[in-house]
Amino acid sequence: MAAEPAGAPGAKTPDPLSVIRTRGYAVLLIMVAALGVPISAAAFGFLALVHELQDLTYTDLPHALGFGRTPSWWPLPLLAVAGLLTALVIRHLPGTGGHEPAEGFVNTGAPTAAQLPGVALAALASLGLGVVLGPEAPLIALGGGLAVYAVRLLKPGIAPNASAMVAAAGSFAAVSTLLGSPLIGAFLLMEASGLAGMMLGVALVPGLLASGIGSLIFVGLGSWTGLGTYSLALPHVPHTPQPTVAEFGWAIALGAAAALAGTGVKRLALALRERVEQRRVIATVAVGLTVGVLALLYAESTGRNASEVLYSGQDALGGLLSEDATYTVATLVVLIVCKALAYAASLSAFRGGPIFPSMFLGAAGGLALSHLPGLNATSGFAMGIGAMCVAMLRLPMTSVLLATLLLGSEGITVMPLVIVSVVVSYVLVLRLERPSAASTAPR
């Protein structure tokens, strides 16, 4: 018998304590704990494969062809291939390659078993060949889809609400350490799901269990293989003094600037997506070439590596902060413009997650402004990350945690500034957001 949707006339809200006391809930926890091990191992393998593809295509291949160093034009052919492969997967495999990142971070539910190969292949083609997107969205989809598929093999008649909890737990396990802490992944999925009240605890406990197990698996595999954990981390965070009145002023300015920049990136991505959908293969190849041209322009105009424009920016965040003195304001401005345009282009046509490029853009913007009086580099770095993340994700709590927990002990010091910048950016983005057709339709 199908359950009535929440909020429907006559629908009964389940009692959370009654649910937790049932034998089925205990069985669900055991099942989730068992599934957390293979799913987190699969997520680790996926991240390792993406990393190896990036090294193979951008380092090993040009060296094997006799180039002393990777030429600045090298991304052009690779990104054209990325566009071709991604477009073919989207067009011909079930599921259109997974979630469209131009929509932001949206909980679209777990993919079916038939859709999983398309999600994995589209993400590998995009991320492995240098597109400006992150791995978090494909990992969440793959983790949830694999968990539901495994449970339905074991228990074909599983209830829809239990299946949804299993999917969420699989997603938790897949991103358990990717964002630097299992708690950040938990908040990300919690905010994106829109759960609230006591039922949040019922759904969250299996996810936290899977996340904790997944974190242990990531650490163990990273140590055993020597590949590391692929976790977001900064090797060195400069000390930051206590916030000043001037820095609170900068928090407001940075929040407003991030809201404008994030809104511009999203609108450009959505406008480009409409054109891409009209001629998927040719347009996706053209978008890939555009990303390559932007990387080439940055490398030729600044003398720095084109890889700073490519990829998600996750691995480059540490160097951006620790080597801040080596970046001039002009270089940072060129980097921000090229990365933002490449990010918008990637969002429009490829498959991946929107989080890490937004973090990198915000961090670069904060560091550029820190060359002006009254703003500490570490504070600008953190405020920029939080403000740009919320501009792109519309998830304020997750954005604050991403910006502060990343900095370790220094994050506690800058947290008040980050909160101000996130709130300013969030409120302004909501005011700038174009109303949907549904919201403007006459009632």
N, C-alpha and C positions, 0 to 999 in steps of 0.2 A: 504494500500500500504506500503510495507516494506521500511524503510529508508536505504539508502546506507551506508555502514560502513565508518567511518572516514578514510580519506586517500585514498579511492577508487577513480578511475578515474571518474570525473564528480560529485563527492560528494560535497555538499555545507556545509560549516561550519555555524551553526546557529548563528545569531547575539544575543549575550547575553542580551543586553538591550531590544531587541524586545521580547525575551522570558520572561524577568522579567515583562514587561508591560502587558502581556496577562492575561486575566481573568482566564485561566486555571492554571497559576502559583500561583495566589492568592488563588484559590481553593485548590491547592496542599499544600500550607502553612497551611491552616486551617485544612486540613485532617491530615497533619503530626503532628500538635499541638494536635489534638484529639487523635491520635494513640500513642503519646508519653507517655500518662498517663498509659494505661493498659500494654504497652510493658515494661516500666521501672518498673512497679509493678511486672510483671512476672519475670523480671531479678532479682529483689530484692528477690522474693520468691525462685528462683533457687539458688541464693547464700546462702540464709538462709538454704535451704535443704541440700546443700553440707556441710555447717558448722555443721549442726545437725548430719548428717551421720558420719562425722569425730569424733565428740564427742561421739556419740553412740557406734561406733565400736572400738575406741581406748581408751575410758575412762570408759563409763558406762558399757559396756559388760564385760570387765575383772573384774571390781569391783563386778558386779552381780554374777560372777562365783567364787568369793571368793579370788581374788588376791588383796593384799594390794595396790600394784601399778602395772601399766602395765608392764608385763615382756618384756625384750629386744627382745625375740624371737616372740612376738605377731604379728608383721607385716607379718611374713612368710605366715601363712594360709590366712590372709585377702588379701594379694596381689595376692596369687594364685587364690582366688575367684574373685578378680578384673580382673585378666587375663582371666579367663573362661567366665565371664559375658560379658566383652568387646569384646572378640573374637566372641561369639555367636551373639551379636548385629551386629558386622561388617559383619559377614558372612550371616546372615539371614534377616536383615532388609534393606530396600532401603536406598541408600546413603552412605553405608559403614561407618556409624557412624560420618560422617562429614570430615572436613579437616584433612589431615595427618600432624601432627606437625613437622615431620622430614624434611619437605620441607621448614620450616621457616614460617615467617608470610606472607602469600600470599592471595590476594583477589580473592577468587574463586566464588564469587557471592552468592546470597541467595539460601538456599536449598528450594526444593519444599515442599508442604504440606505433601506429603507422606514420605519425608525424615526427617522431624522435630522430630518424636518420636525417631528415631535411633540416631540423634545427641544428644538429651537430655539424653537418657538412657546410651549411651557410655560414655558421660562426667560424669554422676552421678556415674557410676561404677568405672571409673578411678579416679576421683577427691575425691569422698567420701570415698574411701578405701586407700588413701594415696599415689597415684602415683605422681611422681615428675613432674607435669605440672600445669599450671594455668587455671583459668576459662575464660580468655578473649576471646579466639577463639570460644569456644562454645556459649558464650553470643552474640558475634557479629553475628554468623550464626543464632542463634535462633531469635534475634531481627530483623534481616533482613527478615528472612523467615516468621515470624509472621506478619510483616508489609505488605509484599506483599500478603500474603494469605488473610488478612483482606480487603485490598483494592480491590482485585479481586472479593471478595464476593460482595462488594458494587458497584464496577464498572468493570464488566467482560472485557470490551473492552479497558482497560487502555493501553496507548501507551508504548512501551518498554523503552523509555528513561525516562518517568515519573515513571514507575515501578522501574527502577534502582535507581532513586532519593529517592523513598519511602523506598526501601531496605536499602539504605545508612542511611537514617534518623532513621529507626528502629534500626540499628546497633549502631548509635550514642546514642540513648536513652538507649540502653541496657548497654553500658559501660560508661555512663555519669560521674560517680564518682569513678569507680573502680580503675583507675590509679591515683587518688588523685585530679584531676581537669578535668572539661569538656574540657578544651583546649588541654590537652594531648591526650585525646581520639580523638579529632578532628584532631590533627596533625597525629596521628597514622593512622587513616583511610584515611586521605588525601594523605599521603606519600605512603601508600600501594596501593591506587587506581591508582596512576600515573596521576591524573588530573593536569592540569596546565592552565595558562592563565586566561582569563576572564570567561571561562566556569566553572572554579573552583568555582567562586563566586556563580554562578547559582546553582550548585549542593551543595555547602557548606551551604548556608543560611538555607534550610530546616533541614539539619543535626544539625546545631548549635541551631536552635529553639527546635528541639526534645531533644538535649542534655541538654539544659537549663531546660526544663520541667522535663526531667528525673532526673536531679540532685535534683530538688525540691522534687520530689516524693521520691527519695532515702532518703533524709534528713528527710522528714515528716514521712515515714514509719519506719525509724530507731528510731526516737524519740517516735513514737506511740507504737511500739512493744518492745522497749528497747533492740533491737538486734544490734544497731549500723548501720552504713552505708556500711560496708564492703569496705571502701575506703582505698586506700594505704596512710598511714600516719606514721610519726615518732613522738612518744610522746616527745622525748628529743633529741635535736641535740647539741652536744658540740660546743662551740665557736671555730672558726678557724681564725688564723691570715691571713694577706694579703699574697698572693702567693710569694714564693721566687724563685730564679734562680734554686736552687736545685730541687724544686718541679716541675718546668717545665721539668727538666731532667727526673724526675720520671714519668711525664705524657707521655713522649715518650716511656720510658721503659714499663710502664703499658699498653699503647696502643698496643705495639708489643706483649707483653705476652698474652693479651686478644685475639688478632687476632689468635695467634698460638693455644691457648686453645680452642677458639670457633670453629676454623676450624677442630680441632681434634674431638671435640664432635659431630659436624655435620657429618663428614665423618664416624665416628663410628656408629652413628644413622642410616645413610643411608645404610651402609653395613649390619647392623643387620636387617633392615627392609626387605631386599631382602630374608633373611633366614626366617623371620617371615611369609612372604607372601606365602612361599612354604608349610608350615604346620601351618595354622593360630591358631587353638585352642591350640594345644600342645605347640607351640612356645610362644604364648602370656602368657600362664600359667608359662612357664619357665622364661620368662622375668620378670614377677611379682615376682617370687621367688628370682630372682637375685637381684632385688631392695630391697627385704626384707633382704637378706643376707648382702648386703652392709650397710643397716641401723643397723643390728645386729653387724657387725664388728666395726662400728663406736662407738656404745654404749659400747661394751665390751672393746675396746682398749682405750677409753678416759674417761669412767665413766659418760658421758653425755647422754642426752635423744636421743633415736633413731629418734624421730620426727624431729630433726634438719636436718636429711637427707631426710626424707619423705616430702610430700606435696610440694606446689609451693614455699614456702619460703616467701610469702607476709607478713604473720603475724609475722614471725621471724626476719624481717629486723630491726625493732625497737630495739629488745633485743640484736641483734648482735652488734649494734653500742653503745647502752647505757651500755652494759655489756662487752665491749671490753676487759677491764682489767682482766676479769675472764677467757679469752681464751689465752692459751699459743700458741706460734708459731706452735709447733708440733700439737696441737689440731686443729688449723685452717687448717694446711696442710692436715691432715687426713680427716677433714670435706670437704675440697675442692675436694680431690680425690674421696671420696665416693659419694658426691653429684653429681659431674660431670659424673661419670660412671652411677649412677642411673638416671640422667637426660637423658643421651644418650640412655639408655635402654628404658626409658619411651617414648621418642620421637619415637622410632622405632616401637612400637606396640600399644600404648594406644592413647586416644583422649583427647585433652586439648590444652592449649596455651603455647608457648615457652617463654613468656616475663618474668614472675616472677622468675623462676629458674635461668635464665641468670642474672637477677639483683642480686639475692642472691649470686651466684658464684662470680660475679665481686666484690661485696661488701666484701665478705670474703677474696678474693685475695688482695684487696686494704688494708684491715686491717692487713693482714699478713705482707705485705711489709712495713707498717707503723711502724713496730718494728725496722726497719733499720733507720739509721740516715738520716735526711733531709726530712722526709715525715710526715706530720700531719695526724692523724687518720681520721678526717672528710674529708680531701682532698683525701686521699687514698680511702676511702669509696665511695665518689662521682665519682672519676675518674674510679674506677673499675666498677661501675654500668654502666656508659656511654660506656666504651670501650667494655665490654662484651655484652651489649645489641646490639650495632651496629655489633659486630662480629656474632651474631646469627640472627638478624633481617634484617640487611642491610638497616636500616632506620636511617640516621644520625641525622636529626632534632629531631625526636621523642626521640632518645637516649639521646641527650643533655638535652631535657626538662625533661625526666624522672629522670635524675640524679640531676638536679639543683632545679626544683620546689619542689621536695620531701624534700629538706633541708630547705625550707622556706627562711628567710633572709640570712642565711649562704650560700645558693645556689648562690646568686649574687657574693659573694666573690670568690667562687671556680669555677665559670663558665668558666673563661679563661683556667684553667687547664683541665676542662672536655672537652672543645672544642678541645684542642690539643690532648688529649688521644683518643677522638672519631675519629678525622680525621686520626690519625696515624693508629688506628685499622681498620678503614674502607678501607683506601687505601691498606693496607697490606693484608686484607682479599680478596679484589678483585684480587690482584696479586696471592694469594695462591689458589684461587678458580679454580677447575678443569674445563677446557673448556667443554661445552656440545657438543654432537655429531653434533648438528645443526651448531654450530659456527665453527667446524673444518671440516665440509664437503666441498668438492671441489665445487667451483662455476663455 
